[in-house]
Amino acid sequence: MDPHDALTEIATLLERERSSRYKSKAFRAAADAIAGLSEAELRDFAALRRRKGIGDSTFAVIQQALSGEVPAYLADLRERAGVQRASTLRPKLRGDLHSHSDWSDGLTSIDLMVAAARALGHEYLALTDHSPRLRVANGLSPDRLRTQLEVVAGMSGDGFTLLSGIEVDILEDGALDQEPELLDELDVVVASAHSKLRMERGPMTRRLVAAVSSPHVDVLGHVTGRLVEGSRGTRPPSTFDAKAVFEACAAHGVAVEINSRPERQDPPDDLMTLALELGCLFAIDSDAHAPGQLSLLDYGAERAERLGVPAERIVTTWPLERLRAWTGRERDA
């Protein structure tokens, strides 16, 4: 098989299983290092071994691919990935409203995220890098976000649209961590709490209700903040009056995010059922921080289908024109 394709697929599968970011970046760096080389250049193993970006594992992958084999590293990853989970809902998803690039804490450039979204057949993807308060994630200052908007504007075409957006931090009083005038310019605003997740029930309820009552917010991201598995360990869900929060979401037309990351599974099943009963809209999102993680939508679709969430209530099944009408809806200030 083509060595460049093998290296790229390995990086993608490592990203999907949320492996070490250093592993996936190493394979993407190796793919970049051999891009454009002829077969003769690839078979000059002595020179190839000296090329920057080629290590022991990536060199072995290139050799095995050139010999006509599926590289052992790739075969193992494919086996671990298994058969894609069956879901009648997954093919109805047209896009994704929550993704990150290396402008904040994502692993790759915007153009690689766009290429991966196109390859999955997405009609649209919202780029929602973090807001400035989240310094650990290299959140975007207003000036950096304005610069990013210029980049995003040139990334659409041929049936695909890259939507401008932000994952804006919900501050302790429910305010949003970005200039209101700048939020007005964005296609999609996902609001999420990332700090003080152990606030008492009353203040946390008021915080979330205030956020979803903002005229700028379209999606309430990973509502409980819990972690149920993975390298970061586990974290209990925040406590709040879910009925009050979801009633506010329904009243303001804000979608409750079904976060597809397996380590989050947020909201929990009981809260997703409550939000459904209260008339909420939903957004099945990947929260991808790398190209290979965009396919995590499989997990969110499986959960939504299992819990009986109808496709019509999921905004990411809507065509772009309808989605834009929803994000541009009239809302009370």
Contacts in CASP RR format, 6 or more apart in sequence:
PFRMAT RR
TARGET T0000
AUTHOR 0000-0000-0000
METHOD contacts of the structure
MODEL  1
MDPHDALTEIATLLERERSSRYKSKAFRAAADAIAGLSEAELRDFAALRR
RKGIGDSTFAVIQQALSGEVPAYLADLRERAGVQRASTLRPKLRGDLHSH
SDWSDGLTSIDLMVAAARALGHEYLALTDHSPRLRVANGLSPDRLRTQLE
VVAGMSGDGFTLLSGIEVDILEDGALDQEPELLDELDVVVASAHSKLRME
RGPMTRRLVAAVSSPHVDVLGHVTGRLVEGSRGTRPPSTFDAKAVFEACA
AHGVAVEINSRPERQDPPDDLMTLALELGCLFAIDSDAHAPGQLSLLDYG
AERAERLGVPAERIVTTWPLERLRAWTGRERDA
1 65 0 8 1.000
1 68 0 8 1.000
1 69 0 8 1.000
1 70 0 8 1.000
1 71 0 8 1.000
2 65 0 8 1.000
3 34 0 8 1.000
3 42 0 8 1.000
3 61 0 8 1.000
3 62 0 8 1.000
3 65 0 8 1.000
3 66 0 8 1.000
4 31 0 8 1.000
4 34 0 8 1.000
4 35 0 8 1.000
4 36 0 8 1.000
5 65 0 8 1.000
6 61 0 8 1.000
6 62 0 8 1.000
6 64 0 8 1.000
6 65 0 8 1.000
6 70 0 8 1.000
6 71 0 8 1.000
6 74 0 8 1.000
7 27 0 8 1.000
7 28 0 8 1.000
7 30 0 8 1.000
7 31 0 8 1.000
7 34 0 8 1.000
7 58 0 8 1.000
7 61 0 8 1.000
7 62 0 8 1.000
8 27 0 8 1.000
8 28 0 8 1.000
8 31 0 8 1.000
9 74 0 8 1.000
9 77 0 8 1.000
10 27 0 8 1.000
10 61 0 8 1.000
10 71 0 8 1.000
10 73 0 8 1.000
10 74 0 8 1.000
10 77 0 8 1.000
11 24 0 8 1.000
11 25 0 8 1.000
11 27 0 8 1.000
11 28 0 8 1.000
11 31 0 8 1.000
11 291 0 8 1.000
11 292 0 8 1.000
12 24 0 8 1.000
12 116 0 8 1.000
12 291 0 8 1.000
12 292 0 8 1.000
13 74 0 8 1.000
13 77 0 8 1.000
13 78 0 8 1.000
13 80 0 8 1.000
13 81 0 8 1.000
13 292 0 8 1.000
14 20 0 8 1.000
14 23 0 8 1.000
14 24 0 8 1.000
14 27 0 8 1.000
14 77 0 8 1.000
15 24 0 8 1.000
15 107 0 8 1.000
15 290 0 8 1.000
15 291 0 8 1.000
15 292 0 8 1.000
15 293 0 8 1.000
16 81 0 8 1.000
16 292 0 8 1.000
16 293 0 8 1.000
16 295 0 8 1.000
16 296 0 8 1.000
17 77 0 8 1.000
17 80 0 8 1.000
17 81 0 8 1.000
18 230 0 8 1.000
18 231 0 8 1.000
18 261 0 8 1.000
18 262 0 8 1.000
18 263 0 8 1.000
18 293 0 8 1.000
21 107 0 8 1.000
21 290 0 8 1.000
24 107 0 8 1.000
24 290 0 8 1.000
25 107 0 8 1.000
26 53 0 8 1.000
26 55 0 8 1.000
26 57 0 8 1.000
26 58 0 8 1.000
27 57 0 8 1.000
27 58 0 8 1.000
27 61 0 8 1.000
28 108 0 8 1.000
28 112 0 8 1.000
29 53 0 8 1.000
30 53 0 8 1.000
30 54 0 8 1.000
30 55 0 8 1.000
30 58 0 8 1.000
30 61 0 8 1.000
30 62 0 8 1.000
32 53 0 8 1.000
33 51 0 8 1.000
33 52 0 8 1.000
33 53 0 8 1.000
33 54 0 8 1.000
34 42 0 8 1.000
34 48 0 8 1.000
34 51 0 8 1.000
34 54 0 8 1.000
34 62 0 8 1.000
39 66 0 8 1.000
41 47 0 8 1.000
41 48 0 8 1.000
42 48 0 8 1.000
42 62 0 8 1.000
42 66 0 8 1.000
43 66 0 8 1.000
45 59 0 8 1.000
45 63 0 8 1.000
48 54 0 8 1.000
48 59 0 8 1.000
48 62 0 8 1.000
49 55 0 8 1.000
49 59 0 8 1.000
54 62 0 8 1.000
57 73 0 8 1.000
60 71 0 8 1.000
60 72 0 8 1.000
60 73 0 8 1.000
61 71 0 8 1.000
61 73 0 8 1.000
61 74 0 8 1.000
64 70 0 8 1.000
64 71 0 8 1.000
64 72 0 8 1.000
65 71 0 8 1.000
70 78 0 8 1.000
84 298 0 8 1.000
85 298 0 8 1.000
85 299 0 8 1.000
85 302 0 8 1.000
87 298 0 8 1.000
87 301 0 8 1.000
87 302 0 8 1.000
87 305 0 8 1.000
88 305 0 8 1.000
89 301 0 8 1.000
89 302 0 8 1.000
89 304 0 8 1.000
89 305 0 8 1.000
89 311 0 8 1.000
89 314 0 8 1.000
89 317 0 8 1.000
90 297 0 8 1.000
90 298 0 8 1.000
90 301 0 8 1.000
90 302 0 8 1.000
92 311 0 8 1.000
92 314 0 8 1.000
92 317 0 8 1.000
93 284 0 8 1.000
93 297 0 8 1.000
93 301 0 8 1.000
93 314 0 8 1.000
93 316 0 8 1.000
93 317 0 8 1.000
94 122 0 8 1.000
94 123 0 8 1.000
94 124 0 8 1.000
94 316 0 8 1.000
94 317 0 8 1.000
94 318 0 8 1.000
94 319 0 8 1.000
94 320 0 8 1.000
95 117 0 8 1.000
95 122 0 8 1.000
95 123 0 8 1.000
95 124 0 8 1.000
95 125 0 8 1.000
95 297 0 8 1.000
95 316 0 8 1.000
96 117 0 8 1.000
96 122 0 8 1.000
96 124 0 8 1.000
96 125 0 8 1.000
96 126 0 8 1.000
96 284 0 8 1.000
96 285 0 8 1.000
96 286 0 8 1.000
96 288 0 8 1.000
96 294 0 8 1.000
96 297 0 8 1.000
96 316 0 8 1.000
97 126 0 8 1.000
97 128 0 8 1.000
97 163 0 8 1.000
97 188 0 8 1.000
97 190 0 8 1.000
97 218 0 8 1.000
97 219 0 8 1.000
97 255 0 8 1.000
97 257 0 8 1.000
97 283 0 8 1.000
97 285 0 8 1.000
97 315 0 8 1.000
97 316 0 8 1.000
98 126 0 8 1.000
98 128 0 8 1.000
98 167 0 8 1.000
98 190 0 8 1.000
98 219 0 8 1.000
98 221 0 8 1.000
98 257 0 8 1.000
98 259 0 8 1.000
98 283 0 8 1.000
98 285 0 8 1.000
98 286 0 8 1.000
98 287 0 8 1.000
98 288 0 8 1.000
99 113 0 8 1.000
99 117 0 8 1.000
99 125 0 8 1.000
99 126 0 8 1.000
99 127 0 8 1.000
99 128 0 8 1.000
99 285 0 8 1.000
99 286 0 8 1.000
99 287 0 8 1.000
99 288 0 8 1.000
99 289 0 8 1.000
99 294 0 8 1.000
100 106 0 8 1.000
100 127 0 8 1.000
100 128 0 8 1.000
100 129 0 8 1.000
100 130 0 8 1.000
100 167 0 8 1.000
100 287 0 8 1.000
100 288 0 8 1.000
100 289 0 8 1.000
101 108 0 8 1.000
101 109 0 8 1.000
101 110 0 8 1.000
101 113 0 8 1.000
101 127 0 8 1.000
101 129 0 8 1.000
102 108 0 8 1.000
102 109 0 8 1.000
103 110 0 8 1.000
103 129 0 8 1.000
103 138 0 8 1.000
103 140 0 8 1.000
103 144 0 8 1.000
103 148 0 8 1.000
104 129 0 8 1.000
104 130 0 8 1.000
104 134 0 8 1.000
104 137 0 8 1.000
104 138 0 8 1.000
104 139 0 8 1.000
104 140 0 8 1.000
105 129 0 8 1.000
105 130 0 8 1.000
105 136 0 8 1.000
105 137 0 8 1.000
105 138 0 8 1.000
105 139 0 8 1.000
105 289 0 8 1.000
106 129 0 8 1.000
106 289 0 8 1.000
106 290 0 8 1.000
107 289 0 8 1.000
107 290 0 8 1.000
108 290 0 8 1.000
108 291 0 8 1.000
110 127 0 8 1.000
110 151 0 8 1.000
110 152 0 8 1.000
110 155 0 8 1.000
110 162 0 8 1.000
111 155 0 8 1.000
112 291 0 8 1.000
113 125 0 8 1.000
113 127 0 8 1.000
113 288 0 8 1.000
113 291 0 8 1.000
113 294 0 8 1.000
114 125 0 8 1.000
114 155 0 8 1.000
114 160 0 8 1.000
114 162 0 8 1.000
115 291 0 8 1.000
116 291 0 8 1.000
116 292 0 8 1.000
116 294 0 8 1.000
117 125 0 8 1.000
117 160 0 8 1.000
117 162 0 8 1.000
117 294 0 8 1.000
118 160 0 8 1.000
120 294 0 8 1.000
120 295 0 8 1.000
122 160 0 8 1.000
122 294 0 8 1.000
123 159 0 8 1.000
123 160 0 8 1.000
123 161 0 8 1.000
123 319 0 8 1.000
123 320 0 8 1.000
124 160 0 8 1.000
124 161 0 8 1.000
124 162 0 8 1.000
124 163 0 8 1.000
124 320 0 8 1.000
124 323 0 8 1.000
125 160 0 8 1.000
125 161 0 8 1.000
125 162 0 8 1.000
125 163 0 8 1.000
125 294 0 8 1.000
126 162 0 8 1.000
126 163 0 8 1.000
126 164 0 8 1.000
126 165 0 8 1.000
126 187 0 8 1.000
126 188 0 8 1.000
126 190 0 8 1.000
127 148 0 8 1.000
127 152 0 8 1.000
127 162 0 8 1.000
127 163 0 8 1.000
127 164 0 8 1.000
127 165 0 8 1.000
128 165 0 8 1.000
128 166 0 8 1.000
128 167 0 8 1.000
128 188 0 8 1.000
128 190 0 8 1.000
129 139 0 8 1.000
129 140 0 8 1.000
129 145 0 8 1.000
129 148 0 8 1.000
129 165 0 8 1.000
129 166 0 8 1.000
129 167 0 8 1.000
130 137 0 8 1.000
130 138 0 8 1.000
130 139 0 8 1.000
130 140 0 8 1.000
130 166 0 8 1.000
130 167 0 8 1.000
130 169 0 8 1.000
131 139 0 8 1.000
131 140 0 8 1.000
131 166 0 8 1.000
131 167 0 8 1.000
131 168 0 8 1.000
131 169 0 8 1.000
131 176 0 8 1.000
131 177 0 8 1.000
131 178 0 8 1.000
132 139 0 8 1.000
132 140 0 8 1.000
132 141 0 8 1.000
132 142 0 8 1.000
132 177 0 8 1.000
132 178 0 8 1.000
133 139 0 8 1.000
133 169 0 8 1.000
133 171 0 8 1.000
133 177 0 8 1.000
133 194 0 8 1.000
133 195 0 8 1.000
134 169 0 8 1.000
134 177 0 8 1.000
134 194 0 8 1.000
140 148 0 8 1.000
140 166 0 8 1.000
142 178 0 8 1.000
142 179 0 8 1.000
142 182 0 8 1.000
145 166 0 8 1.000
145 178 0 8 1.000
145 182 0 8 1.000
146 182 0 8 1.000
148 164 0 8 1.000
149 164 0 8 1.000
149 185 0 8 1.000
149 186 0 8 1.000
152 162 0 8 1.000
152 163 0 8 1.000
152 164 0 8 1.000
153 164 0 8 1.000
154 162 0 8 1.000
155 162 0 8 1.000
156 162 0 8 1.000
161 320 0 8 1.000
163 187 0 8 1.000
163 188 0 8 1.000
164 185 0 8 1.000
164 186 0 8 1.000
164 187 0 8 1.000
164 188 0 8 1.000
165 186 0 8 1.000
165 187 0 8 1.000
165 188 0 8 1.000
165 189 0 8 1.000
165 190 0 8 1.000
166 178 0 8 1.000
166 183 0 8 1.000
166 186 0 8 1.000
166 188 0 8 1.000
166 189 0 8 1.000
166 190 0 8 1.000
167 190 0 8 1.000
167 191 0 8 1.000
167 192 0 8 1.000
167 221 0 8 1.000
168 176 0 8 1.000
168 177 0 8 1.000
168 178 0 8 1.000
168 183 0 8 1.000
168 189 0 8 1.000
168 190 0 8 1.000
168 191 0 8 1.000
168 192 0 8 1.000
168 216 0 8 1.000
168 217 0 8 1.000
169 176 0 8 1.000
169 177 0 8 1.000
169 191 0 8 1.000
169 192 0 8 1.000
169 193 0 8 1.000
169 194 0 8 1.000
169 195 0 8 1.000
170 176 0 8 1.000
170 177 0 8 1.000
170 191 0 8 1.000
170 192 0 8 1.000
170 193 0 8 1.000
170 194 0 8 1.000
170 207 0 8 1.000
170 208 0 8 1.000
170 211 0 8 1.000
171 177 0 8 1.000
171 207 0 8 1.000
172 195 0 8 1.000
172 196 0 8 1.000
172 199 0 8 1.000
172 203 0 8 1.000
172 207 0 8 1.000
173 207 0 8 1.000
173 210 0 8 1.000
174 206 0 8 1.000
174 207 0 8 1.000
174 208 0 8 1.000
174 210 0 8 1.000
174 211 0 8 1.000
175 210 0 8 1.000
175 211 0 8 1.000
176 183 0 8 1.000
176 189 0 8 1.000
176 191 0 8 1.000
176 211 0 8 1.000
176 214 0 8 1.000
176 216 0 8 1.000
176 217 0 8 1.000
180 216 0 8 1.000
183 189 0 8 1.000
183 216 0 8 1.000
184 216 0 8 1.000
187 324 0 8 1.000
187 327 0 8 1.000
188 218 0 8 1.000
188 219 0 8 1.000
188 327 0 8 1.000
189 216 0 8 1.000
189 217 0 8 1.000
189 218 0 8 1.000
189 219 0 8 1.000
190 217 0 8 1.000
190 218 0 8 1.000
190 219 0 8 1.000
190 220 0 8 1.000
190 221 0 8 1.000
190 257 0 8 1.000
190 285 0 8 1.000
191 211 0 8 1.000
191 212 0 8 1.000
191 214 0 8 1.000
191 217 0 8 1.000
191 219 0 8 1.000
191 220 0 8 1.000
191 221 0 8 1.000
192 220 0 8 1.000
192 221 0 8 1.000
192 222 0 8 1.000
193 204 0 8 1.000
193 207 0 8 1.000
193 208 0 8 1.000
193 211 0 8 1.000
193 225 0 8 1.000
193 238 0 8 1.000
197 225 0 8 1.000
197 235 0 8 1.000
197 238 0 8 1.000
198 238 0 8 1.000
199 207 0 8 1.000
199 238 0 8 1.000
200 239 0 8 1.000
201 239 0 8 1.000
201 240 0 8 1.000
201 241 0 8 1.000
202 240 0 8 1.000
202 241 0 8 1.000
204 238 0 8 1.000
204 239 0 8 1.000
204 240 0 8 1.000
205 240 0 8 1.000
205 241 0 8 1.000
205 244 0 8 1.000
205 245 0 8 1.000
207 240 0 8 1.000
208 220 0 8 1.000
208 223 0 8 1.000
208 240 0 8 1.000
208 245 0 8 1.000
208 248 0 8 1.000
209 244 0 8 1.000
209 245 0 8 1.000
209 248 0 8 1.000
211 217 0 8 1.000
211 220 0 8 1.000
212 220 0 8 1.000
212 245 0 8 1.000
212 248 0 8 1.000
212 249 0 8 1.000
212 252 0 8 1.000
212 254 0 8 1.000
213 248 0 8 1.000
213 252 0 8 1.000
215 331 0 8 1.000
215 332 0 8 1.000
215 333 0 8 1.000
217 252 0 8 1.000
217 254 0 8 1.000
218 254 0 8 1.000
218 255 0 8 1.000
218 326 0 8 1.000
218 327 0 8 1.000
219 254 0 8 1.000
219 255 0 8 1.000
219 256 0 8 1.000
219 257 0 8 1.000
219 283 0 8 1.000
219 285 0 8 1.000
220 245 0 8 1.000
220 249 0 8 1.000
220 254 0 8 1.000
220 255 0 8 1.000
220 256 0 8 1.000
220 257 0 8 1.000
221 256 0 8 1.000
221 257 0 8 1.000
221 259 0 8 1.000
221 266 0 8 1.000
221 285 0 8 1.000
222 257 0 8 1.000
222 259 0 8 1.000
222 264 0 8 1.000
222 266 0 8 1.000
222 287 0 8 1.000
223 238 0 8 1.000
223 245 0 8 1.000
223 256 0 8 1.000
223 257 0 8 1.000
223 266 0 8 1.000
223 267 0 8 1.000
223 271 0 8 1.000
224 237 0 8 1.000
224 238 0 8 1.000
224 266 0 8 1.000
224 267 0 8 1.000
224 268 0 8 1.000
224 271 0 8 1.000
225 235 0 8 1.000
225 237 0 8 1.000
225 238 0 8 1.000
225 264 0 8 1.000
225 266 0 8 1.000
226 234 0 8 1.000
226 235 0 8 1.000
226 236 0 8 1.000
226 237 0 8 1.000
226 238 0 8 1.000
226 264 0 8 1.000
226 265 0 8 1.000
226 266 0 8 1.000
226 268 0 8 1.000
227 233 0 8 1.000
227 234 0 8 1.000
227 235 0 8 1.000
227 263 0 8 1.000
227 264 0 8 1.000
228 234 0 8 1.000
228 263 0 8 1.000
228 264 0 8 1.000
228 265 0 8 1.000
229 262 0 8 1.000
229 263 0 8 1.000
230 263 0 8 1.000
232 263 0 8 1.000
237 266 0 8 1.000
237 268 0 8 1.000
242 271 0 8 1.000
242 274 0 8 1.000
242 275 0 8 1.000
243 274 0 8 1.000
243 278 0 8 1.000
246 256 0 8 1.000
246 271 0 8 1.000
246 274 0 8 1.000
246 275 0 8 1.000
246 278 0 8 1.000
246 279 0 8 1.000
246 280 0 8 1.000
247 278 0 8 1.000
248 254 0 8 1.000
249 255 0 8 1.000
249 256 0 8 1.000
249 275 0 8 1.000
249 278 0 8 1.000
249 280 0 8 1.000
249 281 0 8 1.000
250 278 0 8 1.000
250 279 0 8 1.000
250 280 0 8 1.000
250 281 0 8 1.000
252 331 0 8 1.000
252 332 0 8 1.000
253 281 0 8 1.000
253 326 0 8 1.000
253 329 0 8 1.000
254 280 0 8 1.000
254 281 0 8 1.000
255 280 0 8 1.000
255 281 0 8 1.000
255 282 0 8 1.000
255 283 0 8 1.000
255 315 0 8 1.000
256 267 0 8 1.000
256 272 0 8 1.000
256 275 0 8 1.000
256 280 0 8 1.000
256 281 0 8 1.000
256 282 0 8 1.000
256 283 0 8 1.000
257 266 0 8 1.000
257 282 0 8 1.000
257 283 0 8 1.000
257 284 0 8 1.000
257 285 0 8 1.000
258 267 0 8 1.000
258 272 0 8 1.000
258 282 0 8 1.000
258 283 0 8 1.000
258 284 0 8 1.000
258 285 0 8 1.000
258 300 0 8 1.000
258 303 0 8 1.000
258 304 0 8 1.000
258 309 0 8 1.000
258 314 0 8 1.000
259 265 0 8 1.000
259 266 0 8 1.000
259 285 0 8 1.000
259 287 0 8 1.000
259 300 0 8 1.000
260 284 0 8 1.000
260 285 0 8 1.000
260 286 0 8 1.000
260 287 0 8 1.000
260 296 0 8 1.000
260 297 0 8 1.000
260 298 0 8 1.000
260 299 0 8 1.000
260 300 0 8 1.000
260 301 0 8 1.000
260 303 0 8 1.000
261 286 0 8 1.000
261 287 0 8 1.000
261 293 0 8 1.000
261 296 0 8 1.000
261 299 0 8 1.000
262 296 0 8 1.000
262 299 0 8 1.000
264 287 0 8 1.000
265 299 0 8 1.000
265 303 0 8 1.000
267 275 0 8 1.000
269 303 0 8 1.000
269 307 0 8 1.000
272 282 0 8 1.000
272 303 0 8 1.000
272 304 0 8 1.000
272 307 0 8 1.000
272 309 0 8 1.000
273 307 0 8 1.000
275 282 0 8 1.000
276 282 0 8 1.000
276 307 0 8 1.000
276 308 0 8 1.000
276 309 0 8 1.000
276 313 0 8 1.000
279 313 0 8 1.000
280 313 0 8 1.000
281 313 0 8 1.000
281 314 0 8 1.000
281 315 0 8 1.000
282 304 0 8 1.000
282 309 0 8 1.000
282 313 0 8 1.000
282 314 0 8 1.000
282 315 0 8 1.000
283 314 0 8 1.000
283 315 0 8 1.000
283 316 0 8 1.000
284 297 0 8 1.000
284 300 0 8 1.000
284 301 0 8 1.000
284 304 0 8 1.000
284 314 0 8 1.000
284 316 0 8 1.000
285 297 0 8 1.000
285 316 0 8 1.000
286 293 0 8 1.000
286 294 0 8 1.000
286 295 0 8 1.000
286 296 0 8 1.000
286 297 0 8 1.000
287 293 0 8 1.000
287 296 0 8 1.000
288 294 0 8 1.000
288 296 0 8 1.000
304 314 0 8 1.000
311 317 0 8 1.000
315 323 0 8 1.000
315 326 0 8 1.000
316 323 0 8 1.000
318 326 0 8 1.000
END
